[in-house]
Amino acid sequence: MSVNDESEVLQEVPTGLFIGGEWRDATGGGRFDVTDPSTGTTLASVADASAADAVAALDAAVAAQDEWASTPPRRRGEILRTAWQLIQDRRDDLALLMTLEMGKPLAESVGEVVYGSEFFRWFSEEAVRITGRYGINPEGTGRTIVSHLPVWPCYLITPWNFPLAMATRKIAPALAAGCTVVVKPAELTPLTTLMTASILAEAGLPAGVLNVVPTTSAAAVSEPVLADPRLRKLSFTGSTPVGVKLLQQAAPNVLRTSMELGGNAPFVVFEDADLDAAVEGALLAKFRNVGEACTAANRFIVHESVADEFADRLTERVRAMPVGRGTDEGVRVGPLINAAAVQKADDLVRDAVDRGAQVRLGGGPVDGPGTFYAPTVLDRVDAGSDILRKEIFGPVVAIVRFTEEADAVRIANDTEYGLVSYVFTKDLARGQRMVERLLTGMMGLNVGVISNASAPFGGVKQSGVGREGGFEGIHEYLSTKYTMTPVPCSGTPSPRPAASPEGPDPAVPGLAPATRPRCTSRLAPPRGARMFTPCCRQMVAGERSSPNLKPATATDSGSPRTRGDRGASGCSA
C-alpha cells in the first residue's frame, strides 16, 4: 500500500463533530491527534468534544426523534441497505483506514468491513419485521394489544478494537427500531466511525438521527448525557470496571442498558479432539485482531494426553506468523494499540514465568518503532497466575492441563467472566454437556470464530447484559407496550336496519335476524379479524341456550344483509 493511497484515504475522513447533520468544530476549538500504532506518527487531528457539545448532540437527537420514529420502517430499512452498499463500494478505503488507526493486518480489516457492514444489511431487513400481537384476555372481557415502540434517544459508546463493527452493531438496530442516537467513539480509533457517519448521511439519513462526538474526556462528556432525563437508552462495549461505573450512572434515570463487557474465554481441547482443527481454531480464536478482542481465547485448557502435541503444533504455527505493520504484505500480527497495552501483556507474561510457566516462544516486546509484542506461547501455567484471571488483549497463549472432564469444566468456569467459550471434541454427547455446563453466553463447538450478524452476541456474569445482533438485537432498542381494549361488540341488541341493496346475509344458526345483537362499539376489528368476532359468538351462544329462543328460518322477519354490510360500528354481529 503506497503512502499516496494512505494520504488520499485520510484526506477523505471528516474530522469534526457530527451534530444535527452538520460537521462542526468543538466548543472552544479543541482537537486531539490520532496516531498509527505501528509507527507512532500522527494520522489526523480530530475535534475534541466538550460536555456542552455532547448535550448539543443530545438536543439534536431529541429534536429528530418524533419524525424518525414516524418514518415508515421500509424507509428506515432502505437507508440502512443503501449504507451497506456504499460501504461495499468503499471496502478497500475503509479497511485501510482501520488498519492505519488500529494496527490490525489489512486482510483482517477487509474481513471487518464485510462483517461490520452486514449489521446494516441484517437490520435493514429486521426494520420491517417489528411485530406485535392481538388477542382475547383469558376472561373474555377485553382484547389485549402488545406493540413494540422505539425506546427513544440512545447513547452508544464504542471501543477501539473493532472501529467499524462495534459501531454498526449498535447503530444499525437503533436506527432500524426508530431511535435516534449519539455515538461516542473511542479516542484511539475515531476515524472509522466518522467515515461511517458520512456514509450514512450520504445514504439519506435525516439530520439529527445520528450524532457523533469524539472526545478525550469520556467521563466529562458522558456524565451530562446520562443524567439528562430525555435519554432513554445506554449501550456500551468495553471493560467491566468502566461498565459498572456507567451502570451506576444510568441507575438514577433507570435507563435501558446493554453492556458488552470483558471476557476471559476458555479454549478446551479434549483428548479425542481433532488436533488439526483445534490448532486452526486456536490460531483464529487467539490471534485474530492481534488478540485484542473480548472473544479472544485467554486460557487454553488442554487434556494432558494431547497437551504436548498440541503445544508443539501450535508453537510451530505461531513461529511462522510474520509480525509487522498491518499494511505490509503477508503480515499476520500487527502492533498492539499503544504502549500501555504492551506493558500490560508483558506484566502478565512475567508474572506467569515467575510462577513457573515455560516459555515456548516469544515472551517480550519487539524492539523498534511502534508498539509490538512478540507472539508468545506459555506452557504449564500455574493456576494462580494473573494471566489466567485477567483479560490479556494481546498475542499470548497460556496453556494449562487437565485430566478429567469435571476438571476442565471447573477451570473453565473459574472466572467472574462469561462471554464465550471454545470446545474441541469429537464426542457429540460431551459437546452437548459442555453447552449446558460452561457458564458463557456464547460457545464455539469445534470452531474458533463465533461472531455473526444474524446471531445474538453477549455474555453472562460480569461479561455483560443484553444481546447485540440476531433477531434479539433490535429488541434492545424497543419498549414493549400493552394496551387493553373493550370487547369490540359489547353493545345491546338493536333493531334491524332497512333492507340492504347488497343482497342476503347468511343467518346465524339459531338466532332470528330481527333479534340479532347489534354492535354499538365504535372500535373496528383489526385487519384480518374474522367477521363474526368471539364476543358475538358468545352472545349468540348465550341466547341460543334460552328455551324461549326459536330457531331462525329463511322467512323470519327482518331485512337480509350481506357479509359486507358491517353497519356503522365496523363489525358484523
N, C-alpha and C positions, 0 to 999 in steps of 0.2 A: 504494500500500500504506500503510495507516494505521499510526501509532505504536502504537495499541492492538493491532493484529494482530501487530506485531513483538514487543511485550511478552508477548503471550499465547504466542507460539511459544517465546520464550526461557524462559518460566516452565516449560514442559514438559520442558526439557532437563535430565537428571540431570547433576550437576557433580562427583560423587565419583569415586573409583576403583571399577572393577567387578572384583571378585576373588571367586572361588568362588561366584558367583551373588548376591553382595550388594554394595550400594553402601556405600562406607566412606570415611572421611577418610584423608588421607595420614598416615604416621607423622610425628609432630611437628606435624601440623596445617597444613603449608604449603599455600599456594594461589597462583595466578597469574591475571592478568587476560587476557581475550581481547578484542581491540578490533576495531572496524569500520574498515577501511582507508579508507573514503570520508569518514569524519568524525573518526576518532581517538578516538571515545568508547568507553567500556568496555561490552561486551555482557554479560559474565558473569565470575564468578570460579570457577576450576576447581581441584580438588585437585591438588597438585604431588607426584607420586610420588617416593619415595626409592629407593635401591638395595635397601633391605630390603623395600619394597613390591613391587618387581619380582620378587624372589626368592619372596615370598609368592604372587604371581600364578603363577609357575612351579610352585610347590608344588601349587597348586590344579589347574593343567593336568595335572600328573603324576598326581595322585590320581584325576582323571576319565578318564584315557587308556584304561585297560583296558575300562571299561564302554562308553565311546563307540565304541571300535574294534569291540566286540562287538555294538553296536546294528545291527540289520538295515539294509542300505543303503536299503531302501524307506522306513524310518522317518526316516533322515537326510535323504533327499530330500524327504519330506513337510514336515519342519521348514523346510527352505530354501524350499520352494514357499510355505508359509504366510507366511514373512517377506517374500517377494516380493509377495504380495497385500497385506500390511499396509503395505508401502511405497507401493503404488499408491494405497491409501486415504488416505495422508498425503502425497501427492505435493507439494501446494502448500506445506505446512508445511516439509517438508524442503528444498524449493527456496528458500524464503525464508531459512531458516536458513543455507544455503550462501552465498547472496548477502550476507547480513549479515556473516559471518565471513571470507569470501574476497574478495568485491567484484564478482564477475562479474555481468553483466546477468541479470535474473531469468529471461528466456526461455532462456538457456543453462543456468541451474541446473535448470530443468524438464527440459531435454534430458539433463542428467547424471543426474537421478533415473531417467529411463527407461533410459538406458544402464547406469548403475551397478547398478540393481536386476536387470537382465537376467542378471547373473552368478549371482544366486541361483536364477533360474529355469533357466538353462542347466545349472548344476552339480547342481541337484535331479534333472535327467534323467540326467546322467552318473554319479551315485552308483550307480545300479543297473546300469551297464554296465562295471564294473570286472571284466575277464575275465582268463583265463589260458589255458594250453594243456596238452594231454596228448599224448604221442607216443612212438614207439619210437625208441630210440637207433640210430644207423646200424649198429652191430654186431649189433643184435638181442638184446643180452644184458640189457636192462633197459628201464624205462619212465621217461621224463622228465616231470616236472610243473613248470610255471612258473606261479607265482602272484604277485600284486601286493598288498602289505600296506602299511598306513599307516606313514609314517616315524616317527611318534610326535611328541612335543610340538614346536611350531614357534614361532618368534619373528618377528613380522611388523612391519616398520617402514614406515609410510606417509607420503607427502608432503602438503604443504598445498594443492597447486593443484587437485586433484580430491578433495575430502574424502570423498565417498561412493564413487565408482567405484574409487579406488585401495585403499580398504578392502575392498569387496566382491570385487574381483578377486583378492584374496589369501585372504580369509576363506572364501569360498564353496567353492573347490576343496579347501582344507584340511579343512573340515568334511565335505564330501562323501566325501573319501578315508578319513575316520575318525580324523583328527588333532585334538588339542586345541591351542589357540593362546593366546599372549599377544600383544596388539597394543599397539604404542606409536605413537599418532598424533602428527602434527606439533603443536608447541606453538602455532603460529599459528592452526590450524583444528581443534581437538579436538572441537568441539561436535557436528558431524555424526556422527562416529564414536561418541560416547557415546550419541546418539539411536539409532544403528543397533544398538548393544548392547542397549538397552532393547527394541527391536523384536524382536530375536532371542530374548530371554528370554520375551517375550510369546508368541512363536511356539512355545514349548515346548522350547527348547534347555536341556539339563540344566546344573545348576550346575557351574562349573569348566571347561566345554568352551571357553568364550570368556572371556578376561580382558582388561581394558583399563586401561593405566597411562599417562595423560597426564603429561608432566613438562617442566620447563625444563632438566633436567640429563640430556640424552640420553646422553652418554658414560658418566656415572656409573651410570645405570640399566642401560644395555646391557651394560656390562663383566661384572658378575657373572652375568648370564643367559647370555651367550655362553660364559663359562668353565665353566658347570655341565655336567657330563657327561650329565645327563638330557635336555638339549636336543639335538634331532637335526636341526633344520632352521632356516635363516635366509632370510627373503625381505625384500628392501629395494628401495624405489624412491626415487631421489634423485640427488644429484650423483655424478660419477665419483670425485672425491677422497675423499668420505666412503665410497663403496662399496669403494674399495681398502682403506681402513683396516678396514672391517668384515670383508672377506675375510681380512685378516691376523689379526684376532681369531678368526675362525672356523676358521683352519687348525689350531691345536693339537688340537682335538677332531674335526677332519676332518668338519665339518658339511656336510650337503647345503645348497647355496645357490642362490638365484635372485636375480639382480641386474638391475634395470631402471634404467639409469643415464642419463648425459647424451646429448644429441643436438645435431647441427649440420646439420639437414636441408637438402639442396639441392632447389631447385624449378626444374626445367629446362624452358624454353619453346623449342621448335624453330621453325624458320621456317615450317613447314607447320601449326603448331598452330591450332586454333580459338581465336582470341583472346578471344571472348566467354566460352568455357568456361574458358580459362586465367585470366582476370581473376576470375571467380566462384570458381574453385578457389583462387586466391591469397588472396582475402578470407577464405575459410574456413581455409586452412592457416596463415595468419599471424595473424588477429585473433580466432579462436576462443579463448575463455578469456583475453582481453586479451593474447594472445601468450605467456602463461605456461604453456606446455606443452612437454614434451620432444619432441613430434611437430610442433611449430610450424616452418614453413618459415623458415630462418635466412638462406639465401643464394639470391637469385633470379638464376639463370644464364640469360640471355636472348640468343637469336641477334641479331646486330647488325642484321639486315634488318628485324626487327619490334620491336626494343628501344624505340625512341622511341614508337611507337604503344602498345605495352603499358604503358610507364611513364605516358603521358598518360592512358590509360583508367583505370589503377589509381589514379593520383593523384586524379582527379576522384571516383571512388567512395569513396576513403578520406576525402576532404574532406567528404563528405556524411554521415559517420558521427558521430552525436551522442555526446559524452563526458559522463559524469555518474555519479551514484550508481546502482548496479545496480537499485535498486527503482523508479527513475523511468521513466515511460512512454517507450518508444522508444529508450532508451539502448543503444548498440552497443559502447561502450568504457568499461569501469569503471576503478577505480583499480588500481594495482599493489599488491602485498601489503603493502609497507612502504617506509620511506624509503630503506633500503639498496638495494632493487630499482630505485627511481627513480634513485639515484646511479649504479648500475651501467649502466643503459641510457644515461644522459646521458654517462658517460665513454666508452662505445663510440661514440656518435654524434660526440662532439667529436674523438675520435681519427681517425675516418673523414673528417670535414670537414677537419681539419688536413692530411690526406694527399691532399686534392683532391676529395673527394666533393661532388657537387652536391645541395643541399637543395631538393627539390621541394615539400616540405610539412613542417610541424612543426619538430622539432629541439630541443625542450626541455621541461622540466616545466611543468605548468599551475599558475598561481598560485591561491591559495585553500586552504581546508581539504582534508584528505585527501592521498593520495599518488598523484596523477595524472600521467601523462606523455602529451604530445600525440602523437596518431598521426602517424608520421613516414615519409616516403619519401625515400631517398637513392639517387641515380643515379651511375653511373660510379665505383663504389667501387674504390679501389686494392687490388691483390691482397695487399699487405702489411698491410692494416688489421686491427686486433684484432677488429672486428665480424664478420669472415669466419672467425675462429678460435674465438671464444668464443660460448657459448650466450647469446642476447640476453635471453630471457624478458621481452619487452616488445613494445609495438605499433610496431615499427620494421622497415621494408622496406629491404633493402640489395641493389641491383641491380648485377650485373656482366655483361659482354658477352662473347660468343664468336663464332667464325667457322666452325669445323669441329666435326663430331660428336666427334672424338677430343679436342678441347679441352674440350668440355662434360664428357666423362667424366673427364678428368684433374682439372678444377677440382672436380667433384662429389666425387671420391674423395680429394681433398687435405685430409684431416682424420683425426684419430685416432678419430672417432666413426663409427658406422654403424647408426643406429637406423632411420630411414625416409628415403625419397626420393620426390619427386614428378616426374613427367614428363608433358609435354603434347605430343602429336604425333598426326597422322592416319595416319602410316606404321606399319602393323602390324609389319613386319619390324624397323623401328627400335625400336619399343616392346619387341619381344622381345629385341633386342640389349641394351637398357637393363636389362631384368630380369636378364640374365646378367652385365652388366659393372659395374653400380653396386653398390658394396660396402655394402649395408644389409640389415638383417633383414626389412624391410617396404618396400613400394613402392605408391604410388598412381599408377596409369596413367590419366591424364585425369580424375582425381578429387582433391579437396582434403581429404577426410576418410577415414581408413582404419580407425579403431577399430571393432571389433565383438566382442561377447562370444563369438561362435562361431569366431573366428579366433585363431591363435597370435600373441600380441604379444611382441615382443622384438627385440634388436639383435645386432650383431656388433662386433668390435673392442672399444673401450672404452665401448661403449654397453650392455654387459652380457652375462649368460649366463642361459640358461633361457628359458622361454616362459610367458606367462600367457594364459588364455582358450583356447577351442577344445578339441578332443579332447586336445591335448597338455597342457593346463593342469593336469589332475588328476594326471598322472603326475609332476609336480614334487613331489607330496606322497605318492608311493607308492614303496616299495622293491621291487625285483624279487627274488624268491626262487626258486631252482631246487632241486628235490628229485629224487633218483634212487631208484627203487624196483626190486625184483627183478622178473623175469619173472613175471607173475601165475600161470602154470600150469607151474611148473618141476618138479613132482613126478614120481615114478616110477609106472609102471603099477600099478594095484591091482585086486583082484577086483571084479566087478560086484556091486552090491547086490541085495537081493531084489527080486522083481517089484514094479514100481510100479503102484499102482492108477490112475494117471493116464493110462495108455494108452501106445502105442508111440512111440518116438523115432526119427526117420529116421537110419539108419546113416551113418557117414562112409564115403564110397566107398573101397573097397579095404582097409578095416580092420574086422575082426570085432569085434562089440560086446564079446566076452569079453576081448579084449586091448587095448581102447581105453585110452589113458593116463588115469589119474585124477589130478586136480589136488589137491595136498596143501597148496597155499598158502592162507593164511587171508585174503589180500587179495582182496576182491571187485573185479571190474572196475568202472570208473566208469559212472555212469548214462549210458545212450545207447550204450555199447560194444556191438559185435556179439557174438552168442552164442559163436561159435567164434573165440576170440582168436588173434592171429597166432602166438603161441608154440605153440598147439595145432596150427595148420596146419603149422608147421614140423616138429613131432613126427610128425604124420600123414604128411607128405611123406617124412620120413626112413624111416619103417617101410614105406611103400609101395614105396620103392626097393629093399627087400630081396627077393632072389629066393625066399626061403622064406616070404614072406607071401602067404597065399591071399586072394583077393577075398572080401569079406563077402557073405553072402546073407541072405535073409529067414528062413532056417531055422537060421542059426548059433545056437549055444548062448548063453545069457545072457538076462537079463530085459530086456524092452523098456522104454524110458524116454520120457518126453515132453520137448518143448522146455522146458517149465517146470521140469523136475527138474534143478536145478543142483548138487545134492549139498551136503555140509557146507561145501565150500570157497567156495561162492558163485559159481563159474564152471562152465560146461558144457564138458567136454573130450571 
